[in-house]
Amino acid sequence: MARLPLIFGLAAILAATLTGVTYFRFQSANHQLEVRLAESTSRDATLENELATARQENETMGAANRTLRSEVDGTKAKVAMAEARVTQLERDLGDTKSVLSIYETTARALSDDVAALRVELADSRAANATPEAVAAYKNTIAELERQLAAAGNGAAAPKVAGASTAVFMSRPGRSTVLNVGPENSFVVVNFGSLRGAQPGQKLTVSHETQVIATALISDVRENFSVAQVLPETLSGALQKGDSAVLVR
């Protein structure tokens, strides 16, 4: 019986020791959990900051991307406008070259007409032509020289009051093909209103000595006319420089 108090005392001491050890372990585990919780909280805060930063960067990049797309669209529009302008300029250049070619051909044809008229004037004088006929030749030569000067400057020939077309009206109406339309559909000739050309007149077009088409004048200007080729009369390819004679 004397040992029971000793045993109870040892058991109490052992229980107290176990309780103390358990308490310290619990405190240690609790501290570790608090440390881990603090670390997790810190990591969560860091991740939230990084996520907020990433969202802000994403919005910034989205705005920059929209701006870039807008600039690209603007650049594409400018490129399209520039290409359209280049196409128009090329078209204008082609038209200018065509007009220049017509003026050059017209100038050559006018020079030939002036030379032919001078020869005819000399022949008329030798044949004792009337003063009126000689004056008509002189007026017509002067008019052609003015037209030739204007054609050399790339401008339309001015009308001159009193300029006579009687000489041309009495001649066979010789002219030269300045240009040929697609598929020989029409011709442009240096036979205009100043030389008596009128809509509805017919021209025979010849290559060298062979007649290859008949054309009907549809549009008359001062120094040239446009004549539609009658398809049933076409027997060869029309060319610049072909001769055209008014059908009387």
PyMOL commands that set and color helices and strands:
alter all, ss='L'
color gray80, all
select helices_A, chain A and resi 3-126+131-152+166-170+182-184+193-195+231-233
alter helices_A, ss='H'
color red, helices_A
select strands_A, chain A and resi 174-180+186-189+202-207+210-220+225-229+243-246
alter strands_A, ss='S'
color yellow, strands_A
deselect
rebuild
show_as cartoon
